[in-house]
Structures are given as C-alpha cells and as structure tokens.
Amino acid sequence: MARWQPGTRERLQSVSLHLFAEQGFERTTVAEIAAAAEVTERTFFRHFDDKREVLFAGQEDFVAMFLDPIVAAPDSTPTLELVSRALEGTAALFTDERRAWSRMRQPIIEAEPSLRERELGKLATLTVRIGEALQERGIGEPGATLAAEMTVTVFHLSFQQWIAPGEDRSLQALTRERLDALTALVAPSPNGRTGRS
C-alpha cells in the first residue's frame, strides 16, 4: 500500500467523491475509499477525521477568504464595499479548475439529510463570523448582521448558478451580478422610492 505519497490528500478526496456519487455517501466505507486510493485506512485518518470531512475540509480557509478582505480594508471603507470585497475574495478558492469538483459534490450533499444540515451549519457559521468582523470595524447592529446575511445570500445564490449545468461565467462575475441586482433594489429612485416600487 502506498503511504504519504505527494498528493495523497487530493487523491483521497477525488476517490471519495467518485465513490459517493456512484454508490451513495452512507454506503461508502472508509475501507473502500482507502483501497481505491491505494492507501491504508490509517493513512486516510491522518488526513481526515471521518468521511464527512472529505466533503467539508478547509472550513477555516473558506471563512478566511471572506474575512481577510474585510480585515484588510482601510478604516474608511463603506459597509457595502466591505461586502463586495468579501465576495471578491471567493475568486481565489472557487476557480474554474474547482468547478467540476463542486458540481459533483453538491448532489451528494443534497441527497443526504445530515450533509445538508452540515452545509447549512457551515453557512450559518460564516454569517456569524462575517457579522463579528463587521462589528469589530465599528458597524453597529442591526447593520452588521444584515450585511453579513446579505454577503452569504449573494454568495449562496451565485454559487448555485456557478455549478449549474452549462454555466461558464466566473463566480466573481456571478457575485457581482447578484450584488448589483440587490443594491439596485434598495437604491433610491428619482421619485424618492427604492428599487422598482
């Protein structure tokens, strides 16, 4: 059995994803994953705590790609610009090379209630962390929470479109389109009303 080869973690992720897609998440065992990746089960557990972590590894990196641009922005940056910067930060992780992985991963998540719950928990945690980062910059409530919710909603809707069959636009382009649509809804119109009202 191969041990500690370069790219072992990535190979385990790839093999796991294909097995989950072919035979279902619950029916796939760690032993099967390890065998298909030509490593021992012990090697699998050096990289992941359990098979769920194959799908959810990198949570802190995921959160950081939103938070780092907020933290790094100049003190005078308006709230909406902070939201925009946070969304632009997603481009670093969700590249075109990652789209195929994300397209395979999503049906696996959606088919398993416990995985859907974990995914929702991940987004809820992200919302809280963004809200905290905005509060630390002096943005009061309810503004910080509303801005955090907006950030995650725009990201989620953009991500769903990004993995849709036939979609080839970048995630960054999709988030910008949706953020523009949202801000247009609340922007004052010439008659003093907001959006299309």
HELIX and SHEET records of a PDB file:
HELIX    1   1 THR A    8  GLN A   23  1                                  16    
HELIX    2   2 VAL A   30  ALA A   37  1                                   8    
HELIX    3   3 GLU A   41  HIS A   47  1                                   7    
HELIX    4   4 LYS A   51  PHE A   56  1                                   6    
HELIX    5   5 GLN A   59  ALA A   72  1                                  14    
HELIX    6   6 THR A   79  GLU A   88  1                                  10    
HELIX    7   7 GLY A   89  ALA A   92  5                                   4    
HELIX    8   8 ASP A   96  ALA A  111  1                                  16    
HELIX    9   9 PRO A  113  GLU A  136  1                                  24    
HELIX   10  10 GLY A  143  TRP A  162  1                                  20    
HELIX   11  11 LEU A  171  VAL A  186  1                                  16    
END                                                                             
